Amino acid sequence: MKLKMSLVYFVVLVGTLVVSCSDYQKLLNGDDTSEKYKQAEIYFNNGEYRKANRLLEQIIPKYRGKPQAQRIIFFFAESYFQTKSYLLAAYQYENFVKSYPKSDRIQEASFKAAKSYYFQSPKFSLDQEDTFTAIEKLQIFINLYPNSEYAEEANQMIAELQEKLEKKEFEIAKQYYTIRDYRAAIKSNEIFIASFPGTKFREEALYTKFIASFEIAINSIDSKKTERLEELQQQYNVILRYYPETLFLEDLNKKISQVNAELEKNNQAISQQTE
């Protein structure tokens, strides 16, 4: 009995879907513009954005220059945004902004255009051209509408994108240490710290510079070793001044003990030579 009922429900469901799809195709292929507009709204409000999008695309030329056009173009952009077609959404929002600069939806459209670029930003390991574009678009929005209800979110997105750029640059700098190119590691981390003084990666960048400098100093010839070891002491003091409870404290203390021991040994050798 239960199997029969389940089968009946399945048949009814399939039949409903077939009729629904058939009605939608008839609507798409038909010429009733007002019905397409009406059904596009229904589909949109029900979250069926792809169906709404296709209908809206068809009727936009029919309503161009008419009062309804503004609303249709905005929801056309929205339908792309809701289906995560962000480049198309950005284009349509920007088209809306240019076409209706006095609209009461101008801020929302401008913000969502910028936000669409934000969603296009890839993970940090990939090319970041889209990230730079997103930051630029979001900053333009903030400059135009500093008191907008969307300004705080726009600032948060810029901060997130900026952090992504910083992470990419830091990972490049850190990679030099991984491949044991210690001089390049020192230089690239110095440049990174100077370029991004407020970065969350500053602590680790200082540490990476320290351990790269350590590898060079410990393996230096005697004539250069003392100066390089003393430079390591200075680097150690800088890290502890800014980050007294640094995550790298154990390794730093271990290495500075080696540095101090090497310095003492070098100083004793120099002292014996001068006697």
Secondary structure as a PSIPRED ss2 file (coil, helix, strand):
# PSIPRED VFORMAT (PSIPRED V4.0)

   1 M C   1.000  0.000  0.000
   2 K H   0.000  1.000  0.000
   3 L H   0.000  1.000  0.000
   4 K H   0.000  1.000  0.000
   5 M H   0.000  1.000  0.000
   6 S H   0.000  1.000  0.000
   7 L H   0.000  1.000  0.000
   8 V H   0.000  1.000  0.000
   9 Y H   0.000  1.000  0.000
  10 F H   0.000  1.000  0.000
  11 V H   0.000  1.000  0.000
  12 V H   0.000  1.000  0.000
  13 L H   0.000  1.000  0.000
  14 V H   0.000  1.000  0.000
  15 G H   0.000  1.000  0.000
  16 T H   0.000  1.000  0.000
  17 L H   0.000  1.000  0.000
  18 V H   0.000  1.000  0.000
  19 V H   0.000  1.000  0.000
  20 S H   0.000  1.000  0.000
  21 C H   0.000  1.000  0.000
  22 S H   0.000  1.000  0.000
  23 D H   0.000  1.000  0.000
  24 Y H   0.000  1.000  0.000
  25 Q H   0.000  1.000  0.000
  26 K H   0.000  1.000  0.000
  27 L H   0.000  1.000  0.000
  28 L H   0.000  1.000  0.000
  29 N H   0.000  1.000  0.000
  30 G C   1.000  0.000  0.000
  31 D C   1.000  0.000  0.000
  32 D C   1.000  0.000  0.000
  33 T H   0.000  1.000  0.000
  34 S H   0.000  1.000  0.000
  35 E H   0.000  1.000  0.000
  36 K H   0.000  1.000  0.000
  37 Y H   0.000  1.000  0.000
  38 K H   0.000  1.000  0.000
  39 Q H   0.000  1.000  0.000
  40 A H   0.000  1.000  0.000
  41 E H   0.000  1.000  0.000
  42 I H   0.000  1.000  0.000
  43 Y H   0.000  1.000  0.000
  44 F H   0.000  1.000  0.000
  45 N H   0.000  1.000  0.000
  46 N C   1.000  0.000  0.000
  47 G C   1.000  0.000  0.000
  48 E C   1.000  0.000  0.000
  49 Y H   0.000  1.000  0.000
  50 R H   0.000  1.000  0.000
  51 K H   0.000  1.000  0.000
  52 A H   0.000  1.000  0.000
  53 N H   0.000  1.000  0.000
  54 R H   0.000  1.000  0.000
  55 L H   0.000  1.000  0.000
  56 L H   0.000  1.000  0.000
  57 E H   0.000  1.000  0.000
  58 Q H   0.000  1.000  0.000
  59 I H   0.000  1.000  0.000
  60 I H   0.000  1.000  0.000
  61 P H   0.000  1.000  0.000
  62 K H   0.000  1.000  0.000
  63 Y H   0.000  1.000  0.000
  64 R C   1.000  0.000  0.000
  65 G C   1.000  0.000  0.000
  66 K C   1.000  0.000  0.000
  67 P C   1.000  0.000  0.000
  68 Q C   1.000  0.000  0.000
  69 A H   0.000  1.000  0.000
  70 Q H   0.000  1.000  0.000
  71 R H   0.000  1.000  0.000
  72 I H   0.000  1.000  0.000
  73 I H   0.000  1.000  0.000
  74 F H   0.000  1.000  0.000
  75 F H   0.000  1.000  0.000
  76 F H   0.000  1.000  0.000
  77 A H   0.000  1.000  0.000
  78 E H   0.000  1.000  0.000
  79 S H   0.000  1.000  0.000
  80 Y H   0.000  1.000  0.000
  81 F H   0.000  1.000  0.000
  82 Q H   0.000  1.000  0.000
  83 T C   1.000  0.000  0.000
  84 K C   1.000  0.000  0.000
  85 S C   1.000  0.000  0.000
  86 Y H   0.000  1.000  0.000
  87 L H   0.000  1.000  0.000
  88 L H   0.000  1.000  0.000
  89 A H   0.000  1.000  0.000
  90 A H   0.000  1.000  0.000
  91 Y H   0.000  1.000  0.000
  92 Q H   0.000  1.000  0.000
  93 Y H   0.000  1.000  0.000
  94 E H   0.000  1.000  0.000
  95 N H   0.000  1.000  0.000
  96 F H   0.000  1.000  0.000
  97 V H   0.000  1.000  0.000
  98 K H   0.000  1.000  0.000
  99 S H   0.000  1.000  0.000
 100 Y C   1.000  0.000  0.000
 101 P C   1.000  0.000  0.000
 102 K C   1.000  0.000  0.000
 103 S C   1.000  0.000  0.000
 104 D C   1.000  0.000  0.000
 105 R C   1.000  0.000  0.000
 106 I H   0.000  1.000  0.000
 107 Q H   0.000  1.000  0.000
 108 E H   0.000  1.000  0.000
 109 A H   0.000  1.000  0.000
 110 S H   0.000  1.000  0.000
 111 F H   0.000  1.000  0.000
 112 K H   0.000  1.000  0.000
 113 A H   0.000  1.000  0.000
 114 A H   0.000  1.000  0.000
 115 K H   0.000  1.000  0.000
 116 S H   0.000  1.000  0.000
 117 Y H   0.000  1.000  0.000
 118 Y H   0.000  1.000  0.000
 119 F H   0.000  1.000  0.000
 120 Q H   0.000  1.000  0.000
 121 S C   1.000  0.000  0.000
 122 P C   1.000  0.000  0.000
 123 K C   1.000  0.000  0.000
 124 F C   1.000  0.000  0.000
 125 S C   1.000  0.000  0.000
 126 L C   1.000  0.000  0.000
 127 D C   1.000  0.000  0.000
 128 Q C   1.000  0.000  0.000
 129 E H   0.000  1.000  0.000
 130 D H   0.000  1.000  0.000
 131 T H   0.000  1.000  0.000
 132 F H   0.000  1.000  0.000
 133 T H   0.000  1.000  0.000
 134 A H   0.000  1.000  0.000
 135 I H   0.000  1.000  0.000
 136 E H   0.000  1.000  0.000
 137 K H   0.000  1.000  0.000
 138 L H   0.000  1.000  0.000
 139 Q H   0.000  1.000  0.000
 140 I H   0.000  1.000  0.000
 141 F H   0.000  1.000  0.000
 142 I H   0.000  1.000  0.000
 143 N H   0.000  1.000  0.000
 144 L H   0.000  1.000  0.000
 145 Y C   1.000  0.000  0.000
 146 P C   1.000  0.000  0.000
 147 N C   1.000  0.000  0.000
 148 S C   1.000  0.000  0.000
 149 E C   1.000  0.000  0.000
 150 Y C   1.000  0.000  0.000
 151 A H   0.000  1.000  0.000
 152 E H   0.000  1.000  0.000
 153 E H   0.000  1.000  0.000
 154 A H   0.000  1.000  0.000
 155 N H   0.000  1.000  0.000
 156 Q H   0.000  1.000  0.000
 157 M H   0.000  1.000  0.000
 158 I H   0.000  1.000  0.000
 159 A H   0.000  1.000  0.000
 160 E H   0.000  1.000  0.000
 161 L H   0.000  1.000  0.000
 162 Q H   0.000  1.000  0.000
 163 E H   0.000  1.000  0.000
 164 K H   0.000  1.000  0.000
 165 L H   0.000  1.000  0.000
 166 E H   0.000  1.000  0.000
 167 K H   0.000  1.000  0.000
 168 K H   0.000  1.000  0.000
 169 E H   0.000  1.000  0.000
 170 F H   0.000  1.000  0.000
 171 E H   0.000  1.000  0.000
 172 I H   0.000  1.000  0.000
 173 A H   0.000  1.000  0.000
 174 K H   0.000  1.000  0.000
 175 Q H   0.000  1.000  0.000
 176 Y H   0.000  1.000  0.000
 177 Y H   0.000  1.000  0.000
 178 T H   0.000  1.000  0.000
 179 I C   1.000  0.000  0.000
 180 R C   1.000  0.000  0.000
 181 D C   1.000  0.000  0.000
 182 Y H   0.000  1.000  0.000
 183 R H   0.000  1.000  0.000
 184 A H   0.000  1.000  0.000
 185 A H   0.000  1.000  0.000
 186 I H   0.000  1.000  0.000
 187 K H   0.000  1.000  0.000
 188 S H   0.000  1.000  0.000
 189 N H   0.000  1.000  0.000
 190 E H   0.000  1.000  0.000
 191 I H   0.000  1.000  0.000
 192 F H   0.000  1.000  0.000
 193 I H   0.000  1.000  0.000
 194 A H   0.000  1.000  0.000
 195 S H   0.000  1.000  0.000
 196 F C   1.000  0.000  0.000
 197 P C   1.000  0.000  0.000
 198 G C   1.000  0.000  0.000
 199 T C   1.000  0.000  0.000
 200 K C   1.000  0.000  0.000
 201 F C   1.000  0.000  0.000
 202 R H   0.000  1.000  0.000
 203 E H   0.000  1.000  0.000
 204 E H   0.000  1.000  0.000
 205 A H   0.000  1.000  0.000
 206 L H   0.000  1.000  0.000
 207 Y H   0.000  1.000  0.000
 208 T H   0.000  1.000  0.000
 209 K H   0.000  1.000  0.000
 210 F H   0.000  1.000  0.000
 211 I H   0.000  1.000  0.000
 212 A H   0.000  1.000  0.000
 213 S H   0.000  1.000  0.000
 214 F H   0.000  1.000  0.000
 215 E H   0.000  1.000  0.000
 216 I H   0.000  1.000  0.000
 217 A H   0.000  1.000  0.000
 218 I H   0.000  1.000  0.000
 219 N C   1.000  0.000  0.000
 220 S C   1.000  0.000  0.000
 221 I C   1.000  0.000  0.000
 222 D H   0.000  1.000  0.000
 223 S H   0.000  1.000  0.000
 224 K H   0.000  1.000  0.000
 225 K H   0.000  1.000  0.000
 226 T H   0.000  1.000  0.000
 227 E H   0.000  1.000  0.000
 228 R H   0.000  1.000  0.000
 229 L H   0.000  1.000  0.000
 230 E H   0.000  1.000  0.000
 231 E H   0.000  1.000  0.000
 232 L H   0.000  1.000  0.000
 233 Q H   0.000  1.000  0.000
 234 Q H   0.000  1.000  0.000
 235 Q H   0.000  1.000  0.000
 236 Y H   0.000  1.000  0.000
 237 N H   0.000  1.000  0.000
 238 V H   0.000  1.000  0.000
 239 I H   0.000  1.000  0.000
 240 L H   0.000  1.000  0.000
 241 R H   0.000  1.000  0.000
 242 Y H   0.000  1.000  0.000
 243 Y C   1.000  0.000  0.000
 244 P C   1.000  0.000  0.000
 245 E C   1.000  0.000  0.000
 246 T C   1.000  0.000  0.000
 247 L C   1.000  0.000  0.000
 248 F C   1.000  0.000  0.000
 249 L H   0.000  1.000  0.000
 250 E H   0.000  1.000  0.000
 251 D H   0.000  1.000  0.000
 252 L H   0.000  1.000  0.000
 253 N H   0.000  1.000  0.000
 254 K H   0.000  1.000  0.000
 255 K H   0.000  1.000  0.000
 256 I H   0.000  1.000  0.000
 257 S H   0.000  1.000  0.000
 258 Q H   0.000  1.000  0.000
 259 V H   0.000  1.000  0.000
 260 N H   0.000  1.000  0.000
 261 A H   0.000  1.000  0.000
 262 E H   0.000  1.000  0.000
 263 L H   0.000  1.000  0.000
 264 E H   0.000  1.000  0.000
 265 K H   0.000  1.000  0.000
 266 N H   0.000  1.000  0.000
 267 N H   0.000  1.000  0.000
 268 Q H   0.000  1.000  0.000
 269 A H   0.000  1.000  0.000
 270 I H   0.000  1.000  0.000
 271 S H   0.000  1.000  0.000
 272 Q H   0.000  1.000  0.000
 273 Q H   0.000  1.000  0.000
 274 T H   0.000  1.000  0.000
 275 E C   1.000  0.000  0.000
